[in-house]
Amino acid sequence: MKDAPPESGADGVEEGKRLIRTGGDRGLSLAERISERFQRLTWGTPLHAMRLKGRHPLKLIAIPDDPFFGDVQRGSALLDGKVRFRGEERAIQALDFAAPDWSPDFGDYLQSFAWLRDLSSVTTRAQGVPIAEEIMRRWLAVHGEKVSEPAWRADLWGRRILFWTAHAPLILSSTDLIYRSSVLHALARGARHLDRGADRLQPGAGRLAAWAGVLVAGLSMPGGDPRRAFGESGMRRALDQSVFEDGGSVTRSPAAQVESIQILTILGEAYAARRIGVPDFIDAARARMVTALLGLSHGDKGLSSWQGSGPIAGDTIEQLAEATGVRTRPLKQAKEWGYQRLSQGQSVLILDAAPPPLARLVEGGCASTLAFELSDGADRLVVNCGGARAAGAQLPAALAEGLRTTAAHSTLVLSNSNSTAIHADGTLGRGVVEVELARHETDTASRIEASHDGYVRRFGFLHRRVVAMSPDGKDVRGEDMLLPADRRKHKAPAVFAIRFHLHPRIQVTPTADGLAAILRTASGHLWQFRCKGGSLEVEDSLWVDGRGRALSSQQLVVTGASPAGGANVSWLFHRAK
């Protein structure tokens, strides 16, 4: 195991320093869209076909290990002859890659061959080989020679190469030499395709996967040293553009962060299989990423729900950290990634203190600025609905899109509007551009003060949120303020709602005065909630769990109307037992 270096700032907080995070709503420009479209059109030209020609290996010279355990339920479904992913299911014998009838998410799972990990986790090679070969033969028949989208997307080819090489015993154990040759021929063509396409992807996990595919191909196939040198240069650029200095993904997605760490870990195993040292810049980036990821973990070790990600389970995160060999403490203050962590006693609070990710970097970004989650040991108390991109076919599309809204997060909503606009086509629009933040650590409390400008353009108000936690973690005090940001006159009061979504296992009992509620956790602990400056109601809510299922829950909603001079609501969570 490797200890995080002292200068990593894994547990450091710059007290009192004001940080200003700026964002934007810029998606791909017209020129970039035209360039992407033109690049895809070239895939069908004779010139690109010539580029993909060349010798293919007779065997692999190295097989990296995949140290991550797959999904048991999905693996068991494969043993039963079915591919299952996020509520969708297809019989293996009915898979038709020429006429796909599945969702994009299901298609990515199927065509990346990520299911090989699930299959290898539940069966022996003897049982798994016929299943893996059947799907492989069907894929090769349609996509082995023909370059087309989405099968030949660079990010899919990168993931495919990682899974093909790491699980080679499942797909290359056949005595059918023609079949084996077809697999290796496709692998070589895919690597050449990646050589020219990896750098065209937007920063994020997909680009890291593409360059990892280039590198693993160079490490696993004979004569790959030139490709390895080329791939290391590309991976350095990809990491510089995809990972903030604090270790967070530029997509701000915990799920993307997990996948990126897994990609770099399998890549490290490919180097180990060749007895070659992993480049220092890859190891250093991965260590920073693990530290940042742990900063989003609750007392149950699982991740909080942000930017469309569901609550990834604690055992998955523990396995991830173990596989990387990185020993570190959770990052308290991710200045660029934008998440702030307060942790005292058994309480953990995680706050989103940044604008949503740029539209060009991620699909399904959420308007969650200044939302927070709170846990008490193994019990989650305040949560976000989460899971907008983790639910798949299990939720209606309209509901999944609703999970991206500000109202689906534990923060203030003004005039029933999102702090950052969500367009009908799913992209993010105008809203939060600047977040100002100050953090203080004293003997009596840990305090975060942050504000965003998402409502200034439309309503003339800044939203400022102050959160403080006592040294024993039993008191979490907060204040939400609407502050006039310009001289615009408001003809009518602006209605606001401050939402605190509760975990499904929290029992809520409102008090008779309508200003408080008693919350009982699954472990039997009692928390008191009180507020001042608004009316308290208990309303229905939902929470998307780690398997993408929407579970019924409740939420505390503090409502009121702000005059032109602004408004102030204070609230308290106090652990009474």
VEXDREN-2710 file (C-alpha; in Angstrom, 1 decimal):
% VEXDREN-2710
k/r/px/py/pz
1/MET/0.0/0.0/0.0
2/LYS/1.2/3.5/-0.8
3/ASP/0.8/6.4/1.6
4/ALA/-0.3/9.7/0.2
5/PRO/2.6/12.2/0.3
6/PRO/2.5/14.8/3.1
7/GLU/2.2/17.6/0.6
8/SER/-0.9/16.1/-1.1
9/GLY/-3.2/18.1/1.1
10/ALA/-5.4/15.1/1.7
11/ASP/-6.5/16.4/5.1
12/GLY/-5.6/20.1/4.8
13/VAL/-8.0/23.0/4.8
14/GLU/-7.0/26.6/4.0
15/GLU/-9.0/28.4/6.7
16/GLY/-10.7/31.7/5.9
17/LYS/-9.4/31.8/2.3
18/ARG/-12.1/32.8/-0.1
19/LEU/-12.3/30.7/-3.2
20/ILE/-14.1/31.7/-6.3
21/ARG/-15.1/28.9/-8.7
22/THR/-16.3/29.9/-12.1
23/GLY/-18.2/27.8/-14.6
24/GLY/-20.1/28.3/-17.8
25/ASP/-22.7/26.9/-20.0
26/ARG/-20.7/26.4/-23.2
27/GLY/-21.3/23.3/-25.1
28/LEU/-19.6/22.2/-28.3
29/SER/-19.2/25.0/-30.8
30/LEU/-20.6/24.6/-34.3
31/ALA/-17.1/24.2/-35.7
32/GLU/-16.4/21.4/-33.2
33/ARG/-19.7/19.6/-34.0
34/ILE/-18.9/19.8/-37.7
35/SER/-15.4/18.5/-37.1
36/GLU/-16.7/15.6/-35.0
37/ARG/-19.3/14.8/-37.7
38/PHE/-16.6/15.0/-40.5
39/GLN/-14.3/12.7/-38.5
40/ARG/-17.0/10.1/-38.2
41/LEU/-17.8/10.3/-41.9
42/THR/-14.2/9.5/-42.7
43/TRP/-14.5/6.2/-40.9
44/GLY/-16.3/4.8/-44.0
45/THR/-13.7/6.0/-46.5
46/PRO/-11.1/3.8/-48.3
47/LEU/-8.3/6.0/-46.7
48/HIS/-9.4/5.0/-43.2
49/ALA/-9.7/1.4/-44.2
50/MET/-6.1/1.6/-45.4
51/ARG/-5.0/3.0/-42.1
52/LEU/-6.5/0.0/-40.3
53/LYS/-4.6/-2.5/-42.3
54/GLY/-1.6/-4.3/-41.0
55/ARG/-0.3/-7.4/-39.3
56/HIS/-2.3/-8.8/-36.4
57/PRO/-0.7/-10.7/-33.5
58/LEU/-0.9/-14.5/-33.3
59/LYS/-1.2/-14.2/-29.6
60/LEU/-1.0/-11.7/-26.7
61/ILE/2.4/-11.4/-25.0
62/ALA/0.9/-10.1/-21.7
63/ILE/-2.5/-10.4/-20.0
64/PRO/-3.2/-7.8/-17.4
65/ASP/-5.2/-8.7/-14.2
66/ASP/-8.6/-7.1/-13.6
67/PRO/-8.6/-6.7/-9.8
68/PHE/-12.2/-5.6/-9.6
69/PHE/-15.1/-7.8/-8.7
70/GLY/-18.1/-7.7/-11.1
71/ASP/-21.8/-7.5/-10.5
72/VAL/-23.1/-10.9/-9.2
73/GLN/-26.7/-10.4/-10.4
74/ARG/-25.6/-9.4/-13.9
75/GLY/-23.1/-12.3/-14.0
76/SER/-25.8/-14.8/-12.9
77/ALA/-28.1/-13.5/-15.6
78/LEU/-25.4/-14.3/-18.2
79/LEU/-25.2/-17.8/-16.9
80/ASP/-29.0/-18.0/-17.5
81/GLY/-28.5/-16.9/-21.1
82/LYS/-29.5/-13.2/-20.6
83/VAL/-27.7/-9.9/-20.7
84/ARG/-29.1/-7.6/-18.0
85/PHE/-28.3/-4.0/-17.3
86/ARG/-30.2/-1.3/-15.3
87/GLY/-33.6/-2.8/-15.9
88/GLU/-33.1/-3.9/-19.5
89/GLU/-32.7/-7.5/-20.5
90/ARG/-32.0/-9.3/-23.7
91/ALA/-31.6/-13.0/-24.4
92/ILE/-28.1/-13.8/-25.7
93/GLN/-29.5/-15.9/-28.5
94/ALA/-31.6/-13.0/-29.7
95/LEU/-28.8/-10.3/-29.7
96/ASP/-28.7/-8.6/-33.1
97/PHE/-25.9/-6.1/-33.4
98/ALA/-27.1/-5.2/-36.9
99/ALA/-30.5/-4.1/-35.6
100/PRO/-30.0/-3.0/-32.0
101/ASP/-33.2/-2.5/-30.0
102/TRP/-31.7/-1.4/-26.8
103/SER/-31.0/1.9/-25.0
104/PRO/-27.6/3.7/-25.4
105/ASP/-26.6/2.8/-21.8
106/PHE/-27.3/-0.9/-22.4
107/GLY/-25.5/-0.7/-25.7
108/ASP/-22.4/0.8/-24.1
109/TYR/-22.4/-2.0/-21.5
110/LEU/-22.8/-4.7/-24.1
111/GLN/-20.3/-3.3/-26.7
112/SER/-17.6/-2.3/-24.2
113/PHE/-17.6/-5.9/-23.1
114/ALA/-17.8/-4.8/-19.5
115/TRP/-20.0/-7.8/-18.9
116/LEU/-16.8/-10.0/-19.1
117/ARG/-16.0/-8.8/-15.6
118/ASP/-19.4/-9.8/-14.3
119/LEU/-19.2/-13.2/-16.0
120/SER/-15.8/-13.9/-14.7
121/SER/-16.9/-13.1/-11.2
122/VAL/-19.5/-15.8/-11.0
123/THR/-18.2/-18.8/-13.0
124/THR/-15.2/-20.9/-14.0
125/ARG/-13.5/-20.5/-17.3
126/ALA/-15.0/-23.8/-18.6
127/GLN/-18.6/-22.5/-18.0
128/GLY/-17.9/-18.9/-19.1
129/VAL/-16.1/-19.5/-22.4
130/PRO/-19.1/-20.7/-24.4
131/ILE/-21.2/-17.6/-23.2
132/ALA/-18.4/-15.1/-23.9
133/GLU/-17.6/-16.7/-27.3
134/GLU/-21.3/-16.6/-28.4
135/ILE/-21.6/-12.9/-27.8
136/MET/-18.1/-12.3/-29.3
137/ARG/-19.0/-14.1/-32.5
138/ARG/-22.2/-12.1/-32.8
139/TRP/-20.3/-8.9/-32.4
140/LEU/-17.5/-9.8/-34.8
141/ALA/-20.0/-10.8/-37.5
142/VAL/-21.4/-7.3/-37.6
143/HIS/-18.6/-5.0/-36.3
144/GLY/-15.4/-6.9/-36.7
145/GLU/-14.6/-5.5/-40.2
146/LYS/-17.1/-2.7/-40.6
147/VAL/-16.3/0.6/-39.0
148/SER/-19.5/2.3/-37.7
149/GLU/-20.9/4.3/-34.9
150/PRO/-21.4/3.7/-32.0
151/ALA/-19.5/0.4/-32.0
152/TRP/-16.3/2.0/-33.1
153/ARG/-16.4/5.0/-30.8
154/ALA/-13.0/5.6/-29.4
155/ASP/-14.1/5.4/-25.8
156/LEU/-15.8/2.1/-26.5
157/TRP/-12.7/0.7/-28.2
158/GLY/-10.6/1.8/-25.3
159/ARG/-12.8/0.0/-22.8
160/ARG/-13.1/-3.0/-25.1
161/ILE/-9.4/-3.5/-25.4
162/LEU/-9.0/-3.3/-21.6
163/PHE/-11.7/-6.0/-21.1
164/TRP/-10.6/-8.2/-24.0
165/THR/-7.1/-8.4/-22.7
166/ALA/-7.8/-8.7/-19.0
167/HIS/-10.4/-11.4/-19.7
168/ALA/-8.6/-13.0/-22.6
169/PRO/-9.0/-16.6/-21.2
170/LEU/-12.8/-16.2/-21.7
171/ILE/-12.6/-15.1/-25.3
172/LEU/-9.3/-16.7/-26.6
173/SER/-9.5/-20.2/-25.3
174/SER/-11.1/-21.6/-28.4
175/THR/-9.4/-24.2/-30.5
176/ASP/-11.1/-22.6/-33.5
177/LEU/-8.2/-20.9/-35.1
178/ILE/-10.3/-18.8/-37.5
179/TYR/-12.3/-17.4/-34.6
180/ARG/-9.1/-16.7/-32.6
181/SER/-7.6/-15.0/-35.6
182/SER/-10.7/-12.9/-36.0
183/VAL/-10.6/-11.7/-32.4
184/LEU/-6.9/-10.7/-32.6
185/HIS/-7.4/-9.1/-36.0
186/ALA/-10.2/-7.0/-34.6
187/LEU/-8.1/-6.1/-31.6
188/ALA/-5.2/-4.9/-33.9
189/ARG/-7.6/-2.8/-36.1
190/GLY/-9.2/-1.3/-33.0
191/ALA/-5.8/-0.2/-31.7
192/ARG/-5.0/1.5/-35.0
193/HIS/-8.4/3.2/-35.0
194/LEU/-7.6/4.5/-31.4
195/ASP/-4.2/5.8/-32.5
196/ARG/-6.1/8.4/-34.6
197/GLY/-9.2/8.9/-32.6
198/ALA/-8.3/9.0/-28.8
199/ASP/-7.4/12.6/-28.8
200/ARG/-10.6/13.7/-30.4
201/LEU/-12.7/12.7/-27.4
202/GLN/-13.8/15.3/-24.8
203/PRO/-11.9/15.2/-21.5
204/GLY/-13.2/12.7/-18.9
205/ALA/-13.3/9.0/-18.3
206/GLY/-13.9/8.2/-22.0
207/ARG/-10.8/9.9/-23.1
208/LEU/-8.8/8.2/-20.4
209/ALA/-10.3/4.8/-21.5
210/ALA/-9.2/5.5/-25.1
211/TRP/-5.6/6.3/-24.3
212/ALA/-5.5/3.4/-21.8
213/GLY/-6.6/1.2/-24.7
214/VAL/-3.8/2.5/-26.8
215/LEU/-1.3/1.7/-24.0
216/VAL/-2.7/-1.7/-23.2
217/ALA/-2.6/-2.7/-26.9
218/GLY/1.1/-1.6/-27.0
219/LEU/1.9/-3.6/-23.9
220/SER/-0.1/-6.7/-24.8
221/MET/0.8/-7.2/-28.5
222/PRO/4.2/-8.0/-30.0
223/GLY/6.2/-5.0/-31.3
224/GLY/4.2/-2.5/-29.3
225/ASP/7.0/-0.4/-27.8
226/PRO/6.5/2.5/-30.3
227/ARG/2.7/2.5/-29.6
228/ARG/3.5/2.5/-25.8
229/ALA/5.6/5.6/-26.1
230/PHE/3.0/7.3/-28.2
231/GLY/0.3/6.3/-25.7
232/GLU/2.1/7.6/-22.7
233/SER/2.4/11.0/-24.3
234/GLY/-1.4/10.9/-25.1
235/MET/-2.3/9.7/-21.6
236/ARG/-0.3/12.6/-20.0
237/ARG/-2.4/15.0/-22.1
238/ALA/-5.6/13.2/-21.2
239/LEU/-4.9/13.3/-17.5
240/ASP/-3.9/17.0/-17.6
241/GLN/-7.2/17.8/-19.3
242/SER/-9.5/15.3/-17.5
243/VAL/-8.4/15.6/-13.9
244/PHE/-8.2/18.7/-11.7
245/GLU/-5.1/19.3/-9.6
246/ASP/-7.0/18.2/-6.5
247/GLY/-7.7/14.8/-8.1
248/GLY/-11.4/15.3/-9.1
249/SER/-12.8/14.5/-12.5
250/VAL/-13.6/17.6/-14.7
251/THR/-17.1/16.0/-15.2
252/ARG/-17.7/16.3/-11.4
253/SER/-19.3/12.8/-11.5
254/PRO/-18.4/10.3/-8.7
255/ALA/-19.3/7.4/-11.1
256/ALA/-16.9/8.8/-13.7
257/GLN/-14.3/9.2/-11.0
258/VAL/-14.7/5.5/-10.0
259/GLU/-14.4/4.4/-13.6
260/SER/-11.3/6.5/-14.2
261/ILE/-9.6/5.0/-11.2
262/GLN/-10.5/1.5/-12.4
263/ILE/-9.1/2.3/-15.9
264/LEU/-5.8/3.5/-14.5
265/THR/-5.6/0.5/-12.2
266/ILE/-6.1/-2.0/-15.0
267/LEU/-3.5/-0.1/-17.0
268/GLY/-1.1/-0.4/-14.1
269/GLU/-1.7/-4.2/-14.2
270/ALA/-0.8/-4.2/-17.9
271/TYR/2.6/-2.7/-17.1
272/ALA/3.0/-5.2/-14.2
273/ALA/2.3/-8.1/-16.6
274/ARG/5.2/-6.9/-18.7
275/ARG/7.4/-6.2/-15.6
276/ILE/7.6/-2.5/-16.6
277/GLY/7.2/0.3/-14.1
278/VAL/4.1/2.4/-14.3
279/PRO/5.0/6.0/-15.3
280/ASP/5.1/8.2/-12.3
281/PHE/2.6/10.7/-13.7
282/ILE/0.0/7.9/-13.9
283/ASP/0.5/6.7/-10.4
284/ALA/0.5/10.3/-9.0
285/ALA/-2.8/11.1/-10.8
286/ARG/-4.4/7.9/-9.5
287/ALA/-3.4/8.6/-5.9
288/ARG/-4.9/12.1/-6.1
289/MET/-8.1/10.7/-7.6
290/VAL/-8.5/8.2/-4.8
291/THR/-8.0/10.9/-2.2
292/ALA/-10.6/13.1/-3.8
293/LEU/-13.1/10.2/-4.2
294/LEU/-12.9/9.3/-0.6
295/GLY/-13.9/12.8/0.2
296/LEU/-17.4/12.0/-1.0
297/SER/-17.8/9.0/1.2
298/HIS/-20.3/8.8/4.1
299/GLY/-20.0/6.9/7.4
300/ASP/-21.2/3.7/5.6
301/LYS/-18.1/4.1/3.3
302/GLY/-20.4/4.5/0.3
303/LEU/-20.4/7.5/-2.0
304/SER/-22.9/10.4/-1.8
305/SER/-25.1/11.1/-4.9
306/TRP/-23.9/13.8/-7.3
307/GLN/-24.1/14.7/-10.9
308/GLY/-26.3/11.8/-11.9
309/SER/-24.4/9.2/-10.0
310/GLY/-26.1/6.9/-7.5
311/PRO/-24.9/6.0/-4.0
312/ILE/-22.1/3.6/-4.9
313/ALA/-21.8/1.0/-2.2
314/GLY/-19.1/1.1/0.5
315/ASP/-17.7/-2.4/-0.3
316/THR/-17.1/-1.3/-3.9
317/ILE/-15.2/1.8/-2.7
318/GLU/-13.2/-0.2/-0.2
319/GLN/-12.3/-2.7/-3.0
320/LEU/-11.3/0.1/-5.3
321/ALA/-9.0/1.7/-2.7
322/GLU/-7.5/-1.7/-1.9
323/ALA/-6.9/-2.5/-5.6
324/THR/-5.0/0.8/-6.2
325/GLY/-2.7/0.3/-3.2
326/VAL/-3.3/3.9/-2.2
327/ARG/-3.5/4.6/1.5
328/THR/-4.9/8.0/2.2
329/ARG/-7.5/10.1/4.1
330/PRO/-10.6/11.7/2.5
331/LEU/-10.0/15.0/1.0
332/LYS/-11.8/17.7/3.0
333/GLN/-11.6/20.6/0.6
334/ALA/-11.6/19.9/-3.2
335/LYS/-11.1/23.4/-4.5
336/GLU/-11.5/22.6/-8.2
337/TRP/-13.7/19.5/-8.1
338/GLY/-15.9/21.6/-5.9
339/TYR/-16.9/19.3/-3.0
340/GLN/-16.5/20.3/0.6
341/ARG/-16.5/17.8/3.5
342/LEU/-17.2/18.4/7.2
343/SER/-16.5/15.4/9.5
344/GLN/-16.8/15.5/13.3
345/GLY/-17.7/12.6/15.6
346/GLN/-19.9/10.2/13.7
347/SER/-21.3/13.0/11.4
348/VAL/-20.2/13.6/7.8
349/LEU/-21.6/16.5/5.7
350/ILE/-20.7/16.8/2.0
351/LEU/-21.5/20.1/0.2
352/ASP/-21.5/20.9/-3.5
353/ALA/-19.7/24.2/-3.7
354/ALA/-19.1/24.6/-7.5
355/PRO/-21.0/25.3/-10.7
356/PRO/-22.3/22.3/-12.6
357/PRO/-19.8/20.7/-15.1
358/LEU/-19.5/22.4/-18.5
359/ALA/-22.1/21.1/-21.0
360/ARG/-19.3/20.0/-23.4
361/LEU/-17.8/17.6/-20.8
362/VAL/-20.8/15.6/-19.6
363/GLU/-24.3/14.6/-20.5
364/GLY/-26.8/14.8/-17.6
365/GLY/-25.2/17.4/-15.4
366/CYS/-27.3/18.4/-12.4
367/ALA/-28.3/21.8/-11.0
368/SER/-27.1/21.0/-7.5
369/THR/-25.0/23.9/-6.4
370/LEU/-25.0/24.4/-2.6
371/ALA/-26.9/21.1/-2.0
372/PHE/-25.5/18.9/0.8
373/GLU/-25.8/15.3/2.2
374/LEU/-25.5/14.4/5.9
375/SER/-24.9/11.1/7.5
376/ASP/-24.7/9.8/11.1
377/GLY/-22.3/6.8/11.2
378/ALA/-23.8/4.1/9.0
379/ASP/-27.1/6.0/8.7
380/ARG/-27.7/8.5/5.9
381/LEU/-29.9/11.3/7.1
382/VAL/-30.1/14.1/4.4
383/VAL/-29.6/13.0/0.8
384/ASN/-30.1/14.0/-2.8
385/CYS/-32.5/12.1/-4.9
386/GLY/-29.6/11.2/-7.1
387/GLY/-29.3/8.5/-9.8
388/ALA/-30.3/10.5/-12.9
389/ARG/-27.8/8.6/-14.9
390/ALA/-27.7/5.4/-12.8
391/ALA/-31.4/4.3/-13.0
392/GLY/-31.5/3.4/-16.7
393/ALA/-34.7/1.8/-18.0
394/GLN/-36.0/1.3/-14.5
395/LEU/-37.4/4.9/-14.4
396/PRO/-39.4/6.8/-16.9
397/ALA/-37.3/9.2/-18.9
398/ALA/-39.2/12.2/-17.6
399/LEU/-38.6/11.2/-14.0
400/ALA/-34.9/10.5/-14.7
401/GLU/-34.6/14.0/-16.1
402/GLY/-36.4/15.4/-13.0
403/LEU/-33.7/13.9/-10.8
404/ARG/-31.3/16.5/-12.4
405/THR/-33.3/19.5/-11.1
406/THR/-32.4/21.7/-8.2
407/ALA/-35.6/20.5/-6.5
408/ALA/-34.2/16.9/-6.4
409/HIS/-31.3/18.1/-4.3
410/SER/-31.1/19.3/-0.7
411/THR/-30.8/23.0/-1.2
412/LEU/-32.9/26.2/-1.8
413/VAL/-35.1/26.4/-4.8
414/LEU/-36.3/29.9/-5.9
415/SER/-39.6/30.4/-7.7
416/ASN/-39.7/26.6/-8.5
417/SER/-36.8/27.2/-10.9
418/ASN/-33.4/25.5/-11.4
419/SER/-30.3/27.3/-10.3
420/THR/-28.8/26.3/-13.7
421/ALA/-31.2/25.8/-16.6
422/ILE/-31.8/22.3/-18.0
423/HIS/-32.8/22.5/-21.6
424/ALA/-35.4/20.2/-23.3
425/ASP/-32.6/18.4/-25.1
426/GLY/-31.0/17.6/-21.8
427/THR/-28.1/20.0/-22.0
428/LEU/-27.3/22.6/-19.3
429/GLY/-27.9/26.3/-20.0
430/ARG/-27.4/29.5/-18.2
431/GLY/-27.3/29.7/-14.4
432/VAL/-24.5/29.3/-11.9
433/VAL/-21.3/30.9/-13.2
434/GLU/-19.6/31.9/-10.0
435/VAL/-19.4/30.3/-6.6
436/GLU/-17.8/32.2/-3.7
437/LEU/-16.7/30.2/-0.7
438/ALA/-14.9/30.6/2.6
439/ARG/-14.1/27.9/5.1
440/HIS/-13.2/28.2/8.8
441/GLU/-12.0/25.5/11.2
442/THR/-12.0/26.5/15.0
443/ASP/-12.1/24.7/18.3
444/THR/-15.8/25.2/18.5
445/ALA/-17.1/24.5/15.0
446/SER/-16.2/23.8/11.4
447/ARG/-17.9/26.4/9.2
448/ILE/-18.5/26.8/5.4
449/GLU/-20.0/29.9/3.9
450/ALA/-20.8/29.8/0.2
451/SER/-22.9/31.7/-2.3
452/HIS/-23.9/31.3/-6.0
453/ASP/-25.3/33.6/-8.7
454/GLY/-27.6/31.1/-10.4
455/TYR/-30.7/33.2/-9.6
456/VAL/-29.2/36.7/-10.1
457/ARG/-30.0/37.0/-13.9
458/ARG/-33.7/36.0/-13.5
459/PHE/-34.6/37.1/-10.0
460/GLY/-31.9/39.4/-8.8
461/PHE/-31.0/37.3/-5.7
462/LEU/-27.8/35.6/-4.6
463/HIS/-28.3/32.4/-2.7
464/ARG/-25.9/32.2/0.3
465/ARG/-25.7/29.1/2.5
466/VAL/-23.8/28.9/5.8
467/VAL/-23.3/25.5/7.4
468/ALA/-21.5/24.8/10.7
469/MET/-20.8/21.5/12.5
470/SER/-20.0/21.3/16.2
471/PRO/-16.8/19.4/17.3
472/ASP/-18.8/16.3/18.4
473/GLY/-20.9/16.3/15.2
474/LYS/-24.2/16.4/17.1
475/ASP/-25.2/19.9/16.0
476/VAL/-25.4/20.9/12.3
477/ARG/-26.5/24.5/12.0
478/GLY/-27.4/26.2/8.8
479/GLU/-28.6/29.4/7.3
480/ASP/-30.0/30.1/3.8
481/MET/-30.2/33.7/2.7
482/LEU/-31.5/35.4/-0.4
483/LEU/-29.5/38.6/-0.9
484/PRO/-30.4/41.3/-3.4
485/ALA/-27.7/41.4/-6.1
486/ASP/-28.9/44.3/-8.2
487/ARG/-31.3/47.3/-8.1
488/ARG/-34.0/45.6/-10.0
489/LYS/-37.4/46.1/-8.4
490/HIS/-39.4/43.1/-7.7
491/LYS/-43.2/43.5/-8.3
492/ALA/-44.1/40.4/-6.2
493/PRO/-42.4/38.4/-3.5
494/ALA/-40.2/35.6/-4.7
495/VAL/-41.4/32.2/-3.4
496/PHE/-38.7/29.9/-2.1
497/ALA/-38.5/26.3/-0.9
498/ILE/-35.6/24.8/1.1
499/ARG/-35.6/21.1/0.6
500/PHE/-34.0/18.5/2.8
501/HIS/-34.5/15.1/1.2
502/LEU/-34.4/12.2/3.7
503/HIS/-33.1/8.7/3.3
504/PRO/-35.9/6.1/2.9
505/ARG/-35.0/4.5/6.3
506/ILE/-35.6/7.8/8.2
507/GLN/-38.8/8.0/10.1
508/VAL/-40.3/11.5/10.4
509/THR/-42.6/12.9/13.1
510/PRO/-43.5/16.6/12.7
511/THR/-44.1/18.6/15.9
512/ALA/-47.4/20.3/16.7
513/ASP/-46.0/23.8/16.3
514/GLY/-45.1/23.2/12.6
515/LEU/-41.6/24.4/13.1
516/ALA/-39.8/21.2/13.9
517/ALA/-39.6/17.4/13.3
518/ILE/-38.2/14.4/15.0
519/LEU/-36.1/12.1/12.8
520/ARG/-35.4/8.5/13.8
521/THR/-32.6/6.7/12.0
522/ALA/-32.4/3.0/11.2
523/SER/-30.0/2.5/14.1
524/GLY/-32.5/4.1/16.5
525/HIS/-30.8/7.5/16.9
526/LEU/-33.0/10.6/17.2
527/TRP/-32.3/13.8/15.5
528/GLN/-34.3/17.0/16.0
529/PHE/-34.8/19.4/13.2
530/ARG/-36.0/23.0/13.8
531/CYS/-36.2/26.0/11.5
532/LYS/-37.0/29.7/11.8
533/GLY/-38.0/32.1/8.9
534/GLY/-40.3/29.8/7.0
535/SER/-43.1/27.2/7.3
536/LEU/-42.2/23.5/7.6
537/GLU/-44.0/20.8/5.8
538/VAL/-43.2/17.0/5.3
539/GLU/-43.7/15.9/1.7
540/ASP/-43.1/12.8/-0.3
541/SER/-39.8/12.2/-2.1
542/LEU/-37.8/9.4/-3.6
543/TRP/-34.2/8.2/-3.5
544/VAL/-32.4/6.2/-6.2
545/ASP/-30.4/3.4/-4.5
546/GLY/-27.2/1.7/-5.6
547/ARG/-29.1/-0.6/-8.0
548/GLY/-30.9/2.2/-9.7
549/ARG/-34.2/1.6/-8.0
550/ALA/-36.4/4.5/-6.9
551/LEU/-37.4/4.1/-3.3
552/SER/-40.1/6.1/-1.6
553/SER/-38.9/8.6/1.0
554/GLN/-39.9/11.9/2.6
555/GLN/-38.5/15.4/2.6
556/LEU/-38.5/18.4/4.9
557/VAL/-39.6/21.5/3.0
558/VAL/-39.3/25.0/4.5
559/THR/-41.2/27.5/2.4
560/GLY/-41.6/31.2/2.4
561/ALA/-41.6/34.3/0.2
562/SER/-38.8/36.8/-0.1
563/PRO/-39.5/40.5/-0.4
564/ALA/-37.3/42.7/-2.5
565/GLY/-34.9/43.2/0.5
566/GLY/-34.2/39.4/0.7
567/ALA/-34.9/36.6/3.2
568/ASN/-33.2/34.6/5.8
569/VAL/-34.0/31.1/7.1
570/SER/-32.0/29.4/9.9
571/TRP/-32.2/25.7/10.6
572/LEU/-30.7/23.1/13.0
573/PHE/-30.2/19.3/13.0
574/HIS/-29.4/18.2/16.6
575/ARG/-28.7/14.7/17.6
576/ALA/-30.7/14.1/20.8
577/LYS/-30.0/10.4/21.3
END
